[in-house]
Amino acid sequence: MLKFRILKNRFFLSLLAVVSFSAQVRADGFVCDATHESLRIQVYNRTHPRDGTRNVAVMVLSDPSKVRGERTLMRFDADNDELSNHGAIYTAWVEPEIETLLDRRVQGIQLGQLREIVLRVDFSYRYPIGHKTLVPGVLELYQLNGDQLWVDLDCRRYLKGSKKP
């Protein structure tokens, strides 16, 4: 009887660990759209626990009004030291690549003229929200010449594997 109870407890603990682990490694992030322009910003966090699942992995700026294949304006990767976050404040540093960015613009600013991009989402892990829940956000664009532009955003929480419409 004692062996059965020990095995039963081990099974329960193993099952609990598997369920907890799988719930913790779901990909999450935000998809934000400018309220008055055709601009989308997507940020996704890391999925591997050793890297910290609340640490940003990638940020993508795109123009949804363009045809498929031409929508992506810029992409930043934390592995290349181009991107970091502190909670739901995401900061990307723009490397000047004038030749490749000359014709692309964000909110009328040539991408080659940007120094830094900051995305602030009104979210805290202390007060989690569900998949596709709307929260406000702001995109801050800092130019090389010192000019700044703020863009209001509507952000939706992204939780991979969620079924909520």
N, C-alpha and C positions, 0 to 999 in steps of 0.2 A: 504494500500500500504506500509506503514512504517513497519508494522509487517512482511510482506512478505520479505522486504529487510533485516530486522534483522535476520529472520530465514535463509534466503539465505546466509548471511554473516557467521552466526554460522555454517551452514552446510559446507560451504567452508573451514572455519578454522578447523573444526573437521576432515574433509577429509584430509586436508593438514597435520594435526598433526598425523593422522594414517599412512599416506604414509611416512612421515619423520621418525616416530618412527620405522616402519618396516624396513626401509632402514638402520637405524643405528644399529640394533641389529643382523645383519647378522654375522654369524661366519666367522672369517678370521684368517689367519696365513700363514705359509710357509711350503713347502715340499722341502727338500734339499737333493741332491744326491752327494756323493763324486765323483770327476771327474775320479779317477783312482782305486777306490776300491768299493766293494759292501757294502755300508753304506748309510743309509737313516736317516735323522733327520726331524721330523715333530714337529712344534710348532703351537698351536692353542690358540687364545685369548678367553677371557671370552665373554659370549653372553648376560649377564644381565647388563643393563645400570648402576645399582647401584654399581656394582663391577668394572665398568670401562671397556668398550669394547676394549680398547687398552692395557689392562693388560693381561699378559700371564696366561693361565690356566694349560696347560700340554705340556710336551716335551717327545717325544718318539724316542729312537734310535733303529734302526732295521737293519737286514741284509737281503735284498731282495733275495739273492741267496739261502737262506735256505727254507726248506719246510714250508708250512703253519702251524701255531701253534708253530713254533720254531724260528720265525723271530725276535721277540722282544728281544732286549738285555737289555735295561733299560727304565724305565718310571719315570718321575719326575712330581710331582703335586704341584702347587703353594699353594694349601690349606694345604699342609703338611710342608710348609716353606722350600721346597727343590728347589724352582725355583722362579726366579724373572726376570724382564726385565726393561730396560731403552730404550724406543723406540724399535728399531730392534736389540738390543743386549740382548741376553737371557743368563742367568747364572744359572747353576744347580750345587748344591753341592751334592757330592757323599758320602753317609754314608757307611763306610766299613762293608760289609757283606761277608766276605771271603768265607764262606761255600757255599752260594748260587751263588756267582759270580766267583768261582774259574776257571771254564772251559770257561767262556765267555770272549771274547776279542773285543776291538775296536781298529782298526788299529794296531794290534799286541800287544796291552797293555792289561794286565789282568784288568778287570773292578774293581776288589778289590784294585788295585793299583792307581786308579784315585781319586783325591781330588776334582777337579772342572772341569766343562765343560762349555765352553762359545761358543755360536753361534752368529756370527756377520753377519747380512744380509745388503747388500747395498740398503737400503730402508728408506724412510721418509714419514710420513703421509702428509707432506707439498706438496709432489709430488706423489700423488697416482698412482698406476699402476693397470692394469686389471688382471682378473683371468688368471692364468697360464702364466703370463708374466715372462720371465727369468731374474734373477738378480744374480750377484755373491755373494758368501758368504764364510766365513771361520769358521771352527770348531777348537777351541783351546782346547787341552787336557792337563790338569795340573796333574802331578803325585804326589804321596805322597813324593817321593824322590827328588822333585824339578825339574825333567825333564819336558820338554814341547814338544808338537807336534802340528803342524798346518796342517789342511787338507783343500784343496780347494774344494769348493762346487758350484754346479749349483742349484739355488733355484727358485722355482716357487711360485708365489702368490696363495694362496687359498682363494677363496671367495665363501662361501656356497650359492648354489642356482644360481650361474652364469651359463649361457648357452654356453659361448665361449668354443670351443674345446681345 
